[in-house]
Amino acid sequence: MSATPHSPPSSPAMSPGPADRVVVRRAASLRGTVTPPGDKSVSHRAFLLSTLATGTTVIRDALEQGDCAHSADAARALGCVVTREGDATLVRSPGLRGLSEPADVIDCGRSGTTMRLLCGLLAGRPFPSFLVADPQLARRPMGRVLEPLRRMGAQSVARQGGTRPPIVMMGGALQGTRHVLSVASAQVKSALLLAGLDAAGVTEVVEPGPARDHTERMLRAQGVALESGEGPDGRWYRVSRQDGPLQPLELRVPADPSSAAFLLVAASVVPGSDVLLRNVGTNPTRDGLTRVLRCMGAAITLESPRVEGGEPVADLRVRGAALRATTVAGPEVVTLIDELPVLAVAACCASGVTTVRDAQELRVKETDRLQTTADALTALGAAVETTPDGWVIQGGAPLRGAAVHSAGDHRIAMALMVAGLVAEGETRVHGVACAADSYPGFADDLRSLGALVEEES
């Protein structure tokens, strides 16, 4: 099915307001050095897993705005004291068994990570918790985490047959269970492992392919005896009830590779660019975009590779290059699922036909990212065909400036701004305020590299 021409959503909630749209013009080149914001996935987990440790966790360079602010607020709601000292956030917690019943609802905003991880963390607590959501998150599926938690004995109530927020986690006794996931999901895996810390016996989670491993790394650093290995059904993880206290950590959050992705693509597709991105996480479960861009001919080098806080980190230098088409499918999709909208922009600029398959997960993100991305890029003149699980993109069609809308999705807002850097004329991107969900100051960083991005009221 071919993508249909894109038009901005008609809902008043999605209408652009002051400072919620920008005008982007074609860039001559991008040059300079940027440190992207702290890793969103690691920041979420640092705030939430710190609630399980007895004492004070010190978190440096975390992303504290947008979605991650809801995870920090959830820690406060559960009885932790969260303060700021210099570049560090301190979370003082009474520990796994000392958390207290929230005095009010816990607002997860638009953050699926906050809500899904909290479902696991709260499943075995001796008190009820009420998780509410922004209308956008309220449309996203939660049955994939609630149903396996129910098999462990967790009691919960949710809309639409127990599949949609808001959610009431009732708390209670849990029993360790073996879970074989049908789709690799770091959020579901994390929720089940967190619930396993309260469950009698052994909790085992088997994933069919690679998924982000930040939770596992952090739990081990906190002293949890988390076992893992390979089996006939995939990679397995086992955890038992945690009777002793978890250790508070001092960690530095790397720059987010999913946020860096937009600058990697921008510098790759704008001729003459030379950009250095500092302190970017290079976790092998998150580096799919870098690998795919290199296969497409991108000039990306890793400088000063190192390990910080248990996470691999490097400085990434990227220069403008002629890209060629590729195929993205199978397990590789999981390693760049959040980066696919901006990869679609790279595919529009590449020679040949790029095919993306096995990305049906994009249909249940903040928006239907497959269709929303295709619609917006088509409006800019790209040749994009939407399939049930991906796209077929004919590269080389010149992009033309037009008015496009993010549909309130932060990844799409930034991808469209990148597309505007290589489009003829002016590209007006409506609904860009949501970019702060993961990358506060994205437009400012583009401008620091020489991009022509102007706010428009």
Secondary structure by P-SEA (a helix, b strand, c coil): ccccccccccccccccccccbbbbccccccbbbbbccccaaaaaaaaaaaaacccbbbbcccccccaaaaaaaaaaaabbbbbbcccbbbbbbccccccccccbbbbbcccaaaaaaaaaaaccccbbbbbbbccccccccccccaaaaaaaccccccccccccccccccccbbbbbbbbcccccaaaaaaaaaaaaacccbbbbbbccccccaaaaaaaaaccbbbbbbccccbbbbbccccbbbbbbbcccccccccaaaaaaaaaaccbbbbbbcccccccccaaaaaaaaaaccccccccccccccbbbbbbbbcccbbbbbbbbcccccccccaaaaaaaaaaacccbbbbcccccccccccaaaaaaaaaaaaacccccccccccccccccbbbbbbbbccccaaaaaaaaaaaaacccbbbbcccccccccccaaaaaaaaacccccccc
